[in-house]
Amino acid sequence: MRPLNQCVRTMLIGILLECIFLASSAYGQSTTWDSTAYKERLLTAFGQSELRVQPDLVELRVGVETEASTADQAREENASRINKVIGAIKALGIPERQIQTSIYQIEPVRRFPPGQQPPTAGLPPIVGYRVRNVVSVRTNNFQLIGRIIDNSIRAGANTVDGVQFMLQDDRYIRERALQEAVAEARSNAQAMAKTLGLRLVMIHAVQQGAFGVVSPAGSYRALAAEAATPIMPGEITVNASATVTYVIR
């Protein structure tokens, strides 16, 4: 009988060890499942903001285009006229450091003689050269914008390529727009959690969206300035967005 009891005792020990192993495996599976479920309990909210501010800087581009039979003639005529334009701008009190050459081009002018039928292939012959010289002018005195355009045209400018309003330093307004976007994302998350009977535990992730700075811009072209040119600055629009993800319970 003693050998039989020992055999039974060995079987019971084996069964007990197997139960412990199965319990340990089940516990490990339960822990893994809870971790996965925890990671899936997230709530993501989106926020955006749009701010409008007055610009404090303007950049306008005025230029001279000349055309002549030779490149030298076109260049010399252009240089004479653009120097007069720059002088007219300086006469308004604009310092030289705020005047900068932005475009300078010399290109051939090609065209077929009048009445000649264009051939099926090949470029038209060169009949002259065109020179384009454009200067950018920056100022924070908006009252001078119209006078800069008018005086430049009277001095010989024949193009005004654009008027762009901007901010000298947009860091503050960009930070404020981002703060409001994050605040809206948080408010949206709180509203959704409250509606669903959930609680925001902590922030899981924050992602900044794209910034957008939209400046009012105008285009103006004229060959003569008989009356004062009105230019309205308008407002600059700054957009920001943010996405915030919360852990919820």
Secondary structure as the mmCIF struct_conf table of DSSP 4:
data_model
#
loop_
_struct_conf.conf_type_id
_struct_conf.id
_struct_conf.beg_label_comp_id
_struct_conf.beg_label_asym_id
_struct_conf.beg_label_seq_id
_struct_conf.end_label_comp_id
_struct_conf.end_label_asym_id
_struct_conf.end_label_seq_id
HELX_RH_AL_P HELX_RH_AL_P1 ARG A 2 GLU A 40
STRN STRN1 LEU A 42 VAL A 53
STRN STRN2 LEU A 57 ALA A 68
BEND BEND1 SER A 69 THR A 70
HELX_RH_AL_P HELX_RH_AL_P2 ALA A 71 LYS A 90
TURN_TY1_P TURN_TY1_P1 ALA A 91 GLY A 93
HELX_RH_3T_P HELX_RH_3T_P1 GLU A 96 GLN A 98
STRN STRN3 ILE A 99 ARG A 110
HELX_LH_PP_P HELX_LH_PP_P1 PHE A 112 PRO A 113
TURN_TY1_P TURN_TY1_P2 PRO A 114 GLY A 115
HELX_LH_PP_P HELX_LH_PP_P2 GLN A 116 PRO A 119
BEND BEND2 THR A 120 GLY A 122
HELX_LH_PP_P HELX_LH_PP_P3 LEU A 123 PRO A 125
STRN STRN4 ILE A 126 THR A 139
BEND BEND3 ASN A 140 ASN A 140
HELX_RH_3T_P HELX_RH_3T_P2 PHE A 142 LEU A 144
HELX_RH_AL_P HELX_RH_AL_P3 ILE A 145 ALA A 155
TURN_TY1_P TURN_TY1_P3 GLY A 156 GLY A 156
STRN STRN5 THR A 159 MET A 166
BEND BEND4 GLN A 168 GLN A 168
HELX_RH_AL_P HELX_RH_AL_P4 ARG A 171 LEU A 196
TURN_TY1_P TURN_TY1_P4 GLY A 197 GLY A 197
STRN STRN6 LEU A 200 GLN A 208
STRN STRN7 GLY A 212 VAL A 214
STRN STRN8 ALA A 217 TYR A 220
BEND BEND5 LEU A 223 LEU A 223
BEND BEND6 GLU A 226 ALA A 227
HELX_LH_PP_P HELX_LH_PP_P4 ALA A 228 PRO A 230
STRN STRN9 ILE A 236 ILE A 248
#
